[in-house]
Amino acid sequence: MIRISGIFSGVESDILRNLGASPIKKLGREFLLVRIKDPAVLQHSAAAKFVRWNIPVHHSWPCCPRDIPGFIEKAAQALLRKLGQSRPQTIMAGPLDPDESNGYYRALASNLRGRMLQVFSPQMSGVMDAAAQDCQAPTLFCLVGSQGLFCGLQSPAASRGFYPGGTKFIRQNAPGTISRAGAKIAEALHQLQLDRPLPAPGSHWLELGASPGGMTAELLARDYRVTAVDKAPLDKRLDHAPGLRFVLAKADTFLPPADDVYDAILSDMNGHAAESIRHVIRFAKDLRPHGLVVFTLKLTGAATFIAINDIEKRVLDHAADAGLRVFSRTHLTYNRREFTFLFEPEPVDSVPPQST
C-alpha cells in the first residue's frame, strides 16, 4: 500500500510506471493498493519522493466495518493469530481517509488500536507514544475505512512515518497562529526524527524567506535561536521575541556577521528552486559540520513528471557540488505543490574539489 498526495493525481500514472507498480485498487482518497516487484524502488526511484508513506500488506479484510457485528474483536483476534508472533514494538491504527468529516472511522481506528494493544500486550515492548518508537523496529500499522481493514508490519523508517498513513495532525488555526507555515516546519521536524536527532534547544537557525513568521514562531517555541531574513517585515506579534534577530533584506544582499555560525538553515523562499538553493549554498559555508538544511523545493512552472524531476535534478546537482547531501525527500501534509528536502554537509574529505 502506498500513499500519493492528491495534489499529484495528474502524474499518478507516471509515478506508478516509474516505480514498476501495477495498481490493484484505490483506497480512500490518496492510498493505492499496488503490486511492486522490487520494494527497494521506493527508496531510490525518481518517483520515491511522491510516495508519502508505504507498508507491505500482510493482512487485509475487504469489507464494510459498519456492517460487521463485533468488527473490532474479530479483527483484533484475527491479527493476533496471524501476526502475534512477529512481536511488533507497538500498534498504530488510523482511518483510510484522514479527512473524513464525520469521524466514524477515526473513532473506529482508535478503538481498534486500544483492543489490539490489549490482546497483543505480551508480545509488545510497550511503546505507546508514536514519536517514542524505535525508527528501525517493526510496528504493526493498520488502516481502516469503508473499504475494509489493511495492515502491515514495517519499521517507521521504512514506512516513512511514525503514524499510519504518515500523517501527524497539527492545528493550523489555533488562536495566535501567525500562518500555516508553522505546521509545515513542525511536520518537517517530526519527519526529521526518522533519520537523525533534532537540533538541540538553543541551536541557531538561519531562516531565509521568513515573512510573515509562521515558521519563525514555531522555531522560537522550540527554544531555538533564529536569524530571520526577508524583504518583507515579520508579524508584529514577533516584535522583541526572545531569541529572534530579524534582518529586513533580500537573501541575495544579506551578509551574515563574521562570527555567525549556524546549526541549521531553513529556506521556504518563493520563486525558482535553482535560485533558492544557490542562496542556501552561499550560507552553507557558515553551517556547522553536522548541521541541517530544511529546503522547500517549489515546483514553479512544473506540471509534468519530467519537469518536476528536472527541477529536482538541478537542485540536487547544485547542492552536491557545494558539499550538501540530501537524505530525505517527501511531500508533507502541509506542503502544497512543493516538496520538503533535508540536507546535511558531506564530510570534508568526501567533497570533490571545486573547479576553477
N, C-alpha and C positions, 0 to 999 in steps of 0.2 A: 504494500500500500504506500502510495506517495501522495504528497500534498503540493499542489502548484497554485499559487495565488491567482485569484480570479482575474486580476488585472492583466495577466499574461495569457488569457484564454485564446487570444488571437494567434499566438505562436505555439499553442499546446501541441499540435501535430508535429511541429519541428522539434520540440523538446523530446517527445516520445521517440521520434525517429533517431535522434542523436543518442539517446540512451539505449537504443536497441530494444525498446519496450513495446510489447503488444498489449493494448488496452483490453481489459475484460469487462469492467463495469465502472460507471461513475457513482461515487458515494458522497452524498451531501453536495455541497457547492464546490468544494475545492479538492476533495480526495478522489484518487483513482486507484482502482484495483488493477494491477498490471502484472504481466509476466516478463521478467528480465533475465536474460541468460547469464549475465555476469554482474552481480550486485556491486562489485567494486567500481563499476562505471559511475555509481552515484557519488563517488569521491573525486574522480579525476576528469569526468567528461566536461565539455564546453557547456553542457546543459545542467550540470550539477548545481549551479547557483540558483536555478529556477526551482529546485526541489527543496521546499522549506523543511520537510520532515519526511521520514520513511520508517516503516517497520516491515519485517517479513511476517506474513500472516500465518501463524501456527494453529490458530483455531478461529473458525467462523461459524456463525449461526444466522443464516439469512432468514429473517422473519420480521414480523411487526410486533415488537415487545409489548405494545399496549394490548394485543390480543392474546398474549400468553399468560395464563394464570400461573402465579408463582415464578415469574421470569427470573427474578434476581436469584432466588435459591437454586433453581435449575441451572442457571448459567454458572454460578459460583461452584457448585458441586462438579459440573462437567469440566471446568477448567482445573479444579483440584486434581481430578482423576488424570487428566491429560498432561498437565504441566507442573503438578505439585512437586515432582522430584527434581525439577530444574532449579529450585531454591532461588527465586528472584530476590533481589535486595529489598524491593517493595513493589507495590501495585499502584499504577496510576490509571485513572479512568476519566473519560471526557466524552462530550457529545460529538457526533459526526458533523453537525452543523453548529459551530460555536456561536453563530449569530442568531440562532433560533430565538424568536421573541417570547414565546410562551414559557420557556424554561423547563418544560416537562422532561426532556432528555438530559438536560444539565442536572436536574434533581435525581433522575434515574441513575445517571453515571455516578453521582456522589453516593447514593445508597448502595449501588453495586460494589463500589470500591470498599465501603465500610464492611459489607458482608464478606467480601473476598479477603480482606485483611484478617477477619476473624478465622475463616476456615484455613487460610494459608499460614497462620501465625507460627506454627512450629517450624515451618520451612524458610522463614524470612529472618533477616538481620534486624528488623525493627525500625528501619528508616521510615519516617512519616512525612517530613517536610521535603518538598520536591527539590529545593536548592541544596539540601544536605546529601543528596545521592552521590555515590561514587560514580564519576563520569564513565568509568571503564567497566563497571559491574552491570550484569544484566538486570533489567527492570521488566516487569510484565505490564505492557501498555495495552489498554483496552479503549475502543471507541464504540459508542452505541448510538443508534438512531432509528428512524422509521424503516430503514433497510436491514436492520439486524445488528449483530454484535461481531466485531472483528478485533482479534487480539494477537499480539506478537511479543516475543521475548528478545530484547536487544538493549545494549547499553545506551544511555543518553548521548554519549559522544557519537556513536554510530548513527543514532536516530536523528541527531542534530536538534535536540531539545530535551529539557527536563520534564515537560508536560506532554500529555497525549495530544498529538497534533502540533506540538512545538510551541503553542501559544501561551504566553503569560499575559493575563488581563491586567492592564494598567489604566487607571482612571485618567482621562484627559480633561475632564470638565469640572474637576474639583474646585471649590472656591479658592481664589488666589492663584490658580494656574495661569501662567503667562502665555503659553502656546502649547500645541500638541507635540512640538518637537521634544519637549521634556520626556514624554513617553517613549519617543524613539531612542534617545540615548539610554534611558533606563533599560529598555529591552535589549539594546546592543550590549550593555554591560552584563546583563544576565546571560546573554549568549556567549560572551567572552569566557565565562567560567567553565564552558565545555572544553576549553583549550589551555587556559592558563589562569593564575590567580588575578584578582582585581588589583589595580594600583592601590597602594596603601593610603589610608587617610592622611591628608597633608600633602599629597603629591601635587605637583604643579602642572596644570594643563594650559596649553595654548589653544584657544578656540578661534577659528577663522570663520567669518560669516556668522557672528553671534546674534545679531539683532533678530527678533526683539528680546531674546534672552531666555527662552524656554529651556534650552539645553544648559545654559549657564546656571540657571536656578537649580536644576537637578544636580549638577556637579557640586555646587556650593552646599546643597543639602546633604551631600555625602562627605562633607568636611574636606573637599579638595580646594586647593587654591587655583584661581583661574585668571589668566590674562586673556581678555576677550577683545577681539579686533573686528570692527565693522565700520563701514562708511555711514551707516545709519545708527542712531542712538539706541540704547537699551531701554526697556520698560522702566518707568520712574520708580517702580517698586524695588528695583535693584540698586537704586542710589545708596551709596555708602554701605553696601553689603560687605560684611567681613570676609576677607579672603579674595575679594574681587579687585582687579585692576582693569579698567576699560580704556581702550585706545580708539578714539574716533578717527579711523583711517582706512583706506583701501588696503587689502592684503599685499598688493604689489608695491606699496610705498612704506609699509610698516617696517621699522628697523628695531629689532629687539635690543634691549640694553646689553652691553658687552658681557655682563656677568649672568645673564639669564640662561638657565638650563631647564629643560622640560622633561617631565616623566611621561607625558602623553600629548599628542596633538589631535585635535578634533576639527574636522572640516566638513561643514554642511553647506558650503557655498553654492549659490545658484550659478548657472552658466555652464559652459562646456567642461566636461570632465578632464580633458587633457590640460586645460589651463589651471583647473583647481589642483590637480596633482603636482603641477610644476610649483605652485605656491607651497604646497606641503613639503616638497623636496628641498626648497630653499631654506626652510626652517629645520629640516631633519638633522642638519649638522649640529643643532643645539639640543638634540634628543639624547637622553641617557642611553648607554649601551643596551639595556634591557627594556627600553621604552616601548611605547604603544602608539599606533596611529589608527584612529577611527575615521574612516573616509566614506562619505556618501557619494556613490557613483551615480550621477544624474544622467539620464538617458535622453538628453535633449536631441530632438530630431530623429531618434532611432525608433522605427516602428516594426522592423523585421528582426527575425532571429539572427541573421547575418550581420545586420547593422549593430545590434546590441553587442554581439561578440566582438565586432571590430572595435567598438569603443573600449570594451574591457581589455582587449589585447594592447591597445595603445597605452592605456593607463598602466597596465602591469609591466610593459616594456620600459616605460619611463621610470617606474618605481624600482624595478630590478637594476637598472643602470645606476641608480643612486644608492643601491645597497639596502633597499627595503623589500622584505619578503612577505607576501600575502599568506596568511594562514587560515583565513575564514572569509567566505563569500556567501551572502544569503539575502533573501528578501524577507524583511521583518514585517510583523503585523502592522506597524505604524509607518512603514515605507509606503510611498506612493509608486510612481513609475521610476524606481531607483533601487539600487542595492546598497547594502552596508558591507564594506570591506574592512578587514582588520589586518594591519601590517605590523611587523616588528623589524628592527635593524638586523641585517645579517652580521654574523661575527666578522670582525675586521679582516681577518686573514682569508675569508672566503669571498670578499668583494673584489671583482676584477678591476684592474686599474682603468681610470678614465682616459679616453683617447684625447689627444691634444691637437 
